[in-house]
């Protein structure tokens, strides 16, 4: 972990102010290095209070910690702080021969897109974007319903961590309080030689803790939390993929149906 990540980890676990001298001793760095790490965290949107003779205290915000997510989930992390699209990152990794079960992660995207190539709102802070690369090597008719399984895993993860209920709009949208907070995009690559699906990339864009939306989206887009959030993005990301890998697929499909906004309702199209 980098110095600013280690400092963040200390602050988020503390119940009160943490003395700067103690931090320096624990990390084996100078007070100047602490000050630089504080500046880096503040640039990332972390709010830190500094009080003379008391030290530092985390007020709001969270920091993505790829090494922490790796430790508490079944995936390997590839983090890109200057990401155009995690789907693009995943495809590049796939073509370069990177191992499957790698999660390509970012805090923002400059060229994010959804189904049918639609662009979407990608704020710099308060969200996360991720794409998981899988290598099923199965005929198309044997491929699991990855989009449905991912939606079920998202619901289960949120329920496990917060006891909150979210809803699912067929086929790939996550809703909370009648507003979209996340979307899922699944793409597949098929071998011409044997007709098998060799690679699958599951992309997720998630509004975690966002307060400001463009005027045209305020009645449509929402966020799971308003500040301060009771959990971190790291915890939610790790729990989503733990649920995805370790849950019975039938359970996730059941949860998908239980939280559906469409099943049993009259729709207009």
BALOBA-1460 file (C-alpha; in Angstrom, 3 decimals):
// residues 269
<rec num="1" residu="x" x="0.000" y="0.000" z="0.000"/>
<rec num="2" residu="x" x="1.114" y="3.548" z="-0.688"/>
<rec num="3" residu="x" x="1.680" y="6.006" z="2.161"/>
<rec num="4" residu="x" x="-1.598" y="7.858" z="1.660"/>
<rec num="5" residu="x" x="-3.475" y="4.531" z="1.531"/>
<rec num="6" residu="x" x="-1.866" y="3.402" z="4.791"/>
<rec num="7" residu="x" x="-2.754" y="6.746" z="6.390"/>
<rec num="8" residu="x" x="-6.346" y="6.432" z="5.217"/>
<rec num="9" residu="x" x="-6.530" y="2.913" z="6.642"/>
<rec num="10" residu="x" x="-5.359" y="4.216" z="10.038"/>
<rec num="11" residu="x" x="-7.835" y="7.112" z="10.055"/>
<rec num="12" residu="x" x="-10.871" y="5.095" z="9.007"/>
<rec num="13" residu="x" x="-10.296" y="2.586" z="11.797"/>
<rec num="14" residu="x" x="-9.831" y="5.263" z="14.478"/>
<rec num="15" residu="x" x="-12.735" y="6.380" z="16.674"/>
<rec num="16" residu="x" x="-11.143" y="9.730" z="17.478"/>
<rec num="17" residu="x" x="-8.208" y="11.948" z="16.544"/>
<rec num="18" residu="x" x="-4.925" y="10.214" z="15.748"/>
<rec num="19" residu="x" x="-1.723" y="11.946" z="16.817"/>
<rec num="20" residu="x" x="0.541" y="12.855" z="13.904"/>
<rec num="21" residu="x" x="3.687" y="11.820" z="15.729"/>
<rec num="22" residu="x" x="2.241" y="8.375" z="16.432"/>
<rec num="23" residu="x" x="1.271" y="7.983" z="12.771"/>
<rec num="24" residu="x" x="4.825" y="8.901" z="11.748"/>
<rec num="25" residu="x" x="6.254" y="6.315" z="14.133"/>
<rec num="26" residu="x" x="3.833" y="3.573" z="13.090"/>
<rec num="27" residu="x" x="4.496" y="4.111" z="9.395"/>
<rec num="28" residu="x" x="8.198" y="4.942" z="9.750"/>
<rec num="29" residu="x" x="7.873" y="8.242" z="7.882"/>
<rec num="30" residu="x" x="8.395" y="11.952" z="8.545"/>
<rec num="31" residu="x" x="5.740" y="14.498" z="9.493"/>
<rec num="32" residu="x" x="6.332" y="16.088" z="6.072"/>
<rec num="33" residu="x" x="5.393" y="12.798" z="4.412"/>
<rec num="34" residu="x" x="2.195" y="12.731" z="6.486"/>
<rec num="35" residu="x" x="1.331" y="16.242" z="5.354"/>
<rec num="36" residu="x" x="1.839" y="15.232" z="1.702"/>
<rec num="37" residu="x" x="-0.317" y="12.137" z="2.224"/>
<rec num="38" residu="x" x="-3.060" y="14.309" z="3.764"/>
<rec num="39" residu="x" x="-2.948" y="16.562" z="0.697"/>
<rec num="40" residu="x" x="-3.239" y="13.531" z="-1.591"/>
<rec num="41" residu="x" x="-6.265" y="12.241" z="0.324"/>
<rec num="42" residu="x" x="-7.954" y="15.632" z="0.220"/>
<rec num="43" residu="x" x="-7.378" y="15.747" z="-3.540"/>
<rec num="44" residu="x" x="-9.219" y="12.413" z="-3.721"/>
<rec num="45" residu="x" x="-12.226" y="13.962" z="-1.959"/>
<rec num="46" residu="x" x="-11.465" y="12.783" z="1.585"/>
<rec num="47" residu="x" x="-12.356" y="15.328" z="4.280"/>
<rec num="48" residu="x" x="-9.854" y="15.334" z="7.168"/>
<rec num="49" residu="x" x="-9.935" y="17.559" z="10.227"/>
<rec num="50" residu="x" x="-6.623" y="18.659" z="11.754"/>
<rec num="51" residu="x" x="-6.537" y="19.994" z="15.327"/>
<rec num="52" residu="x" x="-3.358" y="21.193" z="17.027"/>
<rec num="53" residu="x" x="-2.184" y="18.918" z="19.858"/>
<rec num="54" residu="x" x="-4.851" y="16.335" z="18.984"/>
<rec num="55" residu="x" x="-4.006" y="15.173" z="15.464"/>
<rec num="56" residu="x" x="-6.104" y="14.108" z="12.497"/>
<rec num="57" residu="x" x="-9.643" y="12.786" z="12.170"/>
<rec num="58" residu="x" x="-11.509" y="11.451" z="9.135"/>
<rec num="59" residu="x" x="-14.741" y="13.394" z="8.574"/>
<rec num="60" residu="x" x="-16.126" y="12.115" z="5.293"/>
<rec num="61" residu="x" x="-15.305" y="10.324" z="2.084"/>
<rec num="62" residu="x" x="-13.645" y="7.040" z="1.318"/>
<rec num="63" residu="x" x="-10.714" y="5.829" z="-0.746"/>
<rec num="64" residu="x" x="-10.599" y="2.791" z="-2.986"/>
<rec num="65" residu="x" x="-7.968" y="0.356" z="-1.695"/>
<rec num="66" residu="x" x="-7.278" y="-2.296" z="-4.364"/>
<rec num="67" residu="x" x="-5.090" y="-4.397" z="-2.052"/>
<rec num="68" residu="x" x="-7.826" y="-4.426" z="0.625"/>
<rec num="69" residu="x" x="-10.467" y="-5.529" z="-1.896"/>
<rec num="70" residu="x" x="-8.170" y="-8.318" z="-3.107"/>
<rec num="71" residu="x" x="-7.695" y="-9.526" z="0.459"/>
<rec num="72" residu="x" x="-11.421" y="-9.739" z="1.172"/>
<rec num="73" residu="x" x="-12.785" y="-10.986" z="-2.157"/>
<rec num="74" residu="x" x="-12.086" y="-13.739" z="-4.710"/>
<rec num="75" residu="x" x="-10.814" y="-11.383" z="-7.455"/>
<rec num="76" residu="x" x="-7.549" y="-9.796" z="-8.515"/>
<rec num="77" residu="x" x="-7.666" y="-6.010" z="-8.933"/>
<rec num="78" residu="x" x="-6.335" y="-3.876" z="-11.762"/>
<rec num="79" residu="x" x="-6.873" y="-0.236" z="-10.757"/>
<rec num="80" residu="x" x="-6.669" y="2.621" z="-13.259"/>
<rec num="81" residu="x" x="-6.852" y="6.191" z="-11.844"/>
<rec num="82" residu="x" x="-7.034" y="7.678" z="-15.377"/>
<rec num="83" residu="x" x="-9.664" y="5.407" z="-16.848"/>
<rec num="84" residu="x" x="-11.591" y="5.947" z="-20.076"/>
<rec num="85" residu="x" x="-13.747" y="2.866" z="-19.528"/>
<rec num="86" residu="x" x="-13.259" y="-0.223" z="-17.381"/>
<rec num="87" residu="x" x="-14.756" y="-2.245" z="-20.251"/>
<rec num="88" residu="x" x="-11.935" y="-0.983" z="-22.474"/>
<rec num="89" residu="x" x="-9.396" y="-1.801" z="-19.744"/>
<rec num="90" residu="x" x="-10.801" y="-5.320" z="-19.396"/>
<rec num="91" residu="x" x="-10.677" y="-5.940" z="-23.151"/>
<rec num="92" residu="x" x="-7.076" y="-4.701" z="-23.272"/>
<rec num="93" residu="x" x="-6.184" y="-7.008" z="-20.395"/>
<rec num="94" residu="x" x="-7.946" y="-9.906" z="-22.102"/>
<rec num="95" residu="x" x="-6.064" y="-9.325" z="-25.361"/>
<rec num="96" residu="x" x="-2.768" y="-9.057" z="-23.476"/>
<rec num="97" residu="x" x="-3.343" y="-12.447" z="-21.873"/>
<rec num="98" residu="x" x="-4.127" y="-11.249" z="-18.348"/>
<rec num="99" residu="x" x="-5.639" y="-13.950" z="-16.113"/>
<rec num="100" residu="x" x="-9.391" y="-14.273" z="-15.807"/>
<rec num="101" residu="x" x="-11.168" y="-13.349" z="-12.585"/>
<rec num="102" residu="x" x="-9.453" y="-9.951" z="-12.768"/>
<rec num="103" residu="x" x="-11.567" y="-6.939" z="-11.777"/>
<rec num="104" residu="x" x="-10.733" y="-3.722" z="-13.620"/>
<rec num="105" residu="x" x="-11.594" y="-0.873" z="-11.275"/>
<rec num="106" residu="x" x="-11.823" y="2.925" z="-11.429"/>
<rec num="107" residu="x" x="-13.272" y="5.839" z="-9.486"/>
<rec num="108" residu="x" x="-14.251" y="7.715" z="-12.656"/>
<rec num="109" residu="x" x="-14.498" y="7.228" z="-16.422"/>
<rec num="110" residu="x" x="-14.059" y="9.672" z="-19.272"/>
<rec num="111" residu="x" x="-15.753" y="7.489" z="-21.891"/>
<rec num="112" residu="x" x="-18.166" y="5.255" z="-20.004"/>
<rec num="113" residu="x" x="-21.004" y="3.680" z="-21.953"/>
<rec num="114" residu="x" x="-24.005" y="1.479" z="-21.326"/>
<rec num="115" residu="x" x="-26.193" y="-0.815" z="-23.428"/>
<rec num="116" residu="x" x="-26.465" y="0.030" z="-27.148"/>
<rec num="117" residu="x" x="-23.429" y="2.332" z="-26.782"/>
<rec num="118" residu="x" x="-25.296" y="4.927" z="-24.726"/>
<rec num="119" residu="x" x="-23.101" y="7.355" z="-22.789"/>
<rec num="120" residu="x" x="-23.899" y="8.048" z="-19.135"/>
<rec num="121" residu="x" x="-23.103" y="10.375" z="-16.256"/>
<rec num="122" residu="x" x="-19.737" y="9.507" z="-14.639"/>
<rec num="123" residu="x" x="-18.904" y="11.883" z="-11.761"/>
<rec num="124" residu="x" x="-15.332" y="12.170" z="-10.494"/>
<rec num="125" residu="x" x="-16.245" y="11.369" z="-6.880"/>
<rec num="126" residu="x" x="-18.764" y="9.224" z="-5.031"/>
<rec num="127" residu="x" x="-19.112" y="6.419" z="-7.570"/>
<rec num="128" residu="x" x="-17.194" y="3.378" z="-8.719"/>
<rec num="129" residu="x" x="-16.859" y="1.558" z="-12.017"/>
<rec num="130" residu="x" x="-15.697" y="-2.017" z="-12.468"/>
<rec num="131" residu="x" x="-15.484" y="-4.741" z="-15.102"/>
<rec num="132" residu="x" x="-14.902" y="-8.406" z="-14.314"/>
<rec num="133" residu="x" x="-13.235" y="-10.637" z="-16.913"/>
<rec num="134" residu="x" x="-14.297" y="-14.298" z="-16.969"/>
<rec num="135" residu="x" x="-13.284" y="-17.184" z="-19.251"/>
<rec num="136" residu="x" x="-16.251" y="-19.600" z="-19.289"/>
<rec num="137" residu="x" x="-15.248" y="-21.523" z="-22.479"/>
<rec num="138" residu="x" x="-18.776" y="-22.871" z="-22.842"/>
<rec num="139" residu="x" x="-21.289" y="-23.176" z="-25.689"/>
<rec num="140" residu="x" x="-23.610" y="-20.182" z="-25.855"/>
<rec num="141" residu="x" x="-26.624" y="-22.159" z="-24.657"/>
<rec num="142" residu="x" x="-24.739" y="-23.173" z="-21.489"/>
<rec num="143" residu="x" x="-23.597" y="-19.694" z="-20.495"/>
<rec num="144" residu="x" x="-24.967" y="-18.583" z="-17.104"/>
<rec num="145" residu="x" x="-27.221" y="-15.524" z="-16.980"/>
<rec num="146" residu="x" x="-24.354" y="-13.308" z="-15.880"/>
<rec num="147" residu="x" x="-26.303" y="-10.040" z="-15.859"/>
<rec num="148" residu="x" x="-29.031" y="-11.529" z="-13.672"/>
<rec num="149" residu="x" x="-26.492" y="-13.184" z="-11.352"/>
<rec num="150" residu="x" x="-24.614" y="-9.899" z="-10.950"/>
<rec num="151" residu="x" x="-27.809" y="-7.996" z="-10.134"/>
<rec num="152" residu="x" x="-28.720" y="-10.659" z="-7.567"/>
<rec num="153" residu="x" x="-25.235" y="-10.436" z="-6.056"/>
<rec num="154" residu="x" x="-25.501" y="-6.633" z="-5.798"/>
<rec num="155" residu="x" x="-28.810" y="-6.931" z="-3.963"/>
<rec num="156" residu="x" x="-27.475" y="-9.613" z="-1.619"/>
<rec num="157" residu="x" x="-24.287" y="-7.633" z="-0.874"/>
<rec num="158" residu="x" x="-26.204" y="-4.460" z="0.002"/>
<rec num="159" residu="x" x="-28.629" y="-6.448" z="2.143"/>
<rec num="160" residu="x" x="-25.777" y="-8.227" z="3.955"/>
<rec num="161" residu="x" x="-23.923" y="-5.011" z="4.747"/>
<rec num="162" residu="x" x="-26.752" y="-2.542" z="5.426"/>
<rec num="163" residu="x" x="-30.101" y="-4.429" z="5.626"/>
<rec num="164" residu="x" x="-31.317" y="-2.029" z="2.922"/>
<rec num="165" residu="x" x="-33.556" y="-3.220" z="0.065"/>
<rec num="166" residu="x" x="-32.890" y="-2.180" z="-3.508"/>
<rec num="167" residu="x" x="-34.934" y="-3.051" z="-6.602"/>
<rec num="168" residu="x" x="-34.011" y="-4.429" z="-10.016"/>
<rec num="169" residu="x" x="-35.453" y="-3.227" z="-13.298"/>
<rec num="170" residu="x" x="-35.183" y="-5.867" z="-16.007"/>
<rec num="171" residu="x" x="-32.684" y="-6.557" z="-17.291"/>
<rec num="172" residu="x" x="-29.709" y="-4.639" z="-16.010"/>
<rec num="173" residu="x" x="-30.640" y="-1.636" z="-13.831"/>
<rec num="174" residu="x" x="-30.455" y="-1.308" z="-10.052"/>
<rec num="175" residu="x" x="-32.962" y="1.074" z="-8.431"/>
<rec num="176" residu="x" x="-33.288" y="2.636" z="-4.996"/>
<rec num="177" residu="x" x="-36.273" y="4.772" z="-4.028"/>
<rec num="178" residu="x" x="-37.491" y="4.698" z="-7.650"/>
<rec num="179" residu="x" x="-34.243" y="6.088" z="-9.042"/>
<rec num="180" residu="x" x="-31.496" y="4.291" z="-10.943"/>
<rec num="181" residu="x" x="-28.311" y="3.911" z="-8.907"/>
<rec num="182" residu="x" x="-26.414" y="1.315" z="-10.957"/>
<rec num="183" residu="x" x="-26.286" y="-0.373" z="-14.336"/>
<rec num="184" residu="x" x="-24.788" y="-3.622" z="-15.608"/>
<rec num="185" residu="x" x="-23.313" y="-4.234" z="-19.071"/>
<rec num="186" residu="x" x="-22.283" y="-7.771" z="-20.044"/>
<rec num="187" residu="x" x="-20.304" y="-8.438" z="-23.224"/>
<rec num="188" residu="x" x="-19.069" y="-11.739" z="-24.630"/>
<rec num="189" residu="x" x="-16.478" y="-12.964" z="-27.127"/>
<rec num="190" residu="x" x="-17.155" y="-16.123" z="-29.157"/>
<rec num="191" residu="x" x="-14.594" y="-18.288" z="-30.931"/>
<rec num="192" residu="x" x="-15.313" y="-18.711" z="-34.642"/>
<rec num="193" residu="x" x="-13.439" y="-22.030" z="-34.638"/>
<rec num="194" residu="x" x="-15.468" y="-23.909" z="-32.034"/>
<rec num="195" residu="x" x="-18.453" y="-21.641" z="-31.395"/>
<rec num="196" residu="x" x="-17.736" y="-21.444" z="-27.672"/>
<rec num="197" residu="x" x="-17.988" y="-18.280" z="-25.592"/>
<rec num="198" residu="x" x="-14.349" y="-17.824" z="-24.604"/>
<rec num="199" residu="x" x="-14.532" y="-14.556" z="-22.657"/>
<rec num="200" residu="x" x="-17.160" y="-12.551" z="-20.793"/>
<rec num="201" residu="x" x="-16.797" y="-9.049" z="-19.356"/>
<rec num="202" residu="x" x="-19.325" y="-7.876" z="-16.766"/>
<rec num="203" residu="x" x="-19.300" y="-4.098" z="-16.291"/>
<rec num="204" residu="x" x="-20.940" y="-2.276" z="-13.396"/>
<rec num="205" residu="x" x="-21.298" y="1.473" z="-12.840"/>
<rec num="206" residu="x" x="-22.515" y="2.343" z="-9.338"/>
<rec num="207" residu="x" x="-23.611" y="5.642" z="-7.744"/>
<rec num="208" residu="x" x="-22.443" y="5.072" z="-4.180"/>
<rec num="209" residu="x" x="-22.575" y="8.451" z="-2.437"/>
<rec num="210" residu="x" x="-23.437" y="11.321" z="-4.788"/>
<rec num="211" residu="x" x="-25.396" y="14.417" z="-3.850"/>
<rec num="212" residu="x" x="-25.377" y="16.469" z="-7.068"/>
<rec num="213" residu="x" x="-26.756" y="15.335" z="-10.413"/>
<rec num="214" residu="x" x="-27.256" y="17.281" z="-13.658"/>
<rec num="215" residu="x" x="-30.692" y="18.896" z="-13.802"/>
<rec num="216" residu="x" x="-31.901" y="16.554" z="-16.538"/>
<rec num="217" residu="x" x="-31.077" y="13.501" z="-14.375"/>
<rec num="218" residu="x" x="-32.339" y="14.639" z="-10.983"/>
<rec num="219" residu="x" x="-35.684" y="12.852" z="-11.364"/>
<rec num="220" residu="x" x="-34.121" y="9.694" z="-12.804"/>
<rec num="221" residu="x" x="-30.728" y="9.083" z="-11.195"/>
<rec num="222" residu="x" x="-30.058" y="8.468" z="-7.535"/>
<rec num="223" residu="x" x="-27.398" y="7.298" z="-5.116"/>
<rec num="224" residu="x" x="-27.318" y="4.476" z="-2.605"/>
<rec num="225" residu="x" x="-26.191" y="6.833" z="0.160"/>
<rec num="226" residu="x" x="-26.003" y="10.481" z="1.027"/>
<rec num="227" residu="x" x="-22.997" y="11.588" z="3.096"/>
<rec num="228" residu="x" x="-21.779" y="10.174" z="5.336"/>
<rec num="229" residu="x" x="-22.038" y="6.600" z="4.059"/>
<rec num="230" residu="x" x="-22.228" y="3.866" z="6.731"/>
<rec num="231" residu="x" x="-19.943" y="1.537" z="4.739"/>
<rec num="232" residu="x" x="-17.052" y="2.058" z="2.323"/>
<rec num="233" residu="x" x="-16.920" y="1.392" z="-1.382"/>
<rec num="234" residu="x" x="-14.184" y="-1.170" z="-0.655"/>
<rec num="235" residu="x" x="-16.533" y="-3.171" z="1.566"/>
<rec num="236" residu="x" x="-19.348" y="-3.111" z="-0.983"/>
<rec num="237" residu="x" x="-17.152" y="-4.064" z="-3.947"/>
<rec num="238" residu="x" x="-15.591" y="-6.964" z="-2.050"/>
<rec num="239" residu="x" x="-18.998" y="-8.182" z="-0.851"/>
<rec num="240" residu="x" x="-20.578" y="-7.989" z="-4.331"/>
<rec num="241" residu="x" x="-18.009" y="-10.310" z="-5.867"/>
<rec num="242" residu="x" x="-17.906" y="-12.583" z="-2.844"/>
<rec num="243" residu="x" x="-21.676" y="-13.032" z="-3.241"/>
<rec num="244" residu="x" x="-21.272" y="-13.506" z="-7.008"/>
<rec num="245" residu="x" x="-18.689" y="-16.292" z="-6.688"/>
<rec num="246" residu="x" x="-19.830" y="-18.020" z="-3.511"/>
<rec num="247" residu="x" x="-23.644" y="-17.938" z="-3.771"/>
<rec num="248" residu="x" x="-25.747" y="-20.640" z="-5.366"/>
<rec num="249" residu="x" x="-26.829" y="-19.272" z="-8.788"/>
<rec num="250" residu="x" x="-30.401" y="-20.373" z="-8.058"/>
<rec num="251" residu="x" x="-30.397" y="-18.157" z="-4.943"/>
<rec num="252" residu="x" x="-29.247" y="-15.125" z="-6.929"/>
<rec num="253" residu="x" x="-31.894" y="-15.737" z="-9.608"/>
<rec num="254" residu="x" x="-34.522" y="-16.041" z="-6.863"/>
<rec num="255" residu="x" x="-33.404" y="-12.735" z="-5.331"/>
<rec num="256" residu="x" x="-33.488" y="-11.114" z="-8.774"/>
<rec num="257" residu="x" x="-37.106" y="-12.189" z="-9.229"/>
<rec num="258" residu="x" x="-38.060" y="-11.152" z="-5.687"/>
<rec num="259" residu="x" x="-36.754" y="-7.604" z="-6.191"/>
<rec num="260" residu="x" x="-37.985" y="-7.208" z="-9.771"/>
<rec num="261" residu="x" x="-39.811" y="-3.984" z="-10.641"/>
<rec num="262" residu="x" x="-41.340" y="-5.678" z="-13.690"/>
<rec num="263" residu="x" x="-42.557" y="-9.178" z="-12.844"/>
<rec num="264" residu="x" x="-46.285" y="-9.242" z="-12.151"/>
<rec num="265" residu="x" x="-46.785" y="-5.667" z="-13.325"/>
<rec num="266" residu="x" x="-48.415" y="-4.122" z="-16.352"/>
<rec num="267" residu="x" x="-45.853" y="-2.417" z="-18.584"/>
<rec num="268" residu="x" x="-46.012" y="-0.099" z="-21.546"/>
<rec num="269" residu="x" x="-43.516" y="-0.239" z="-24.401"/>
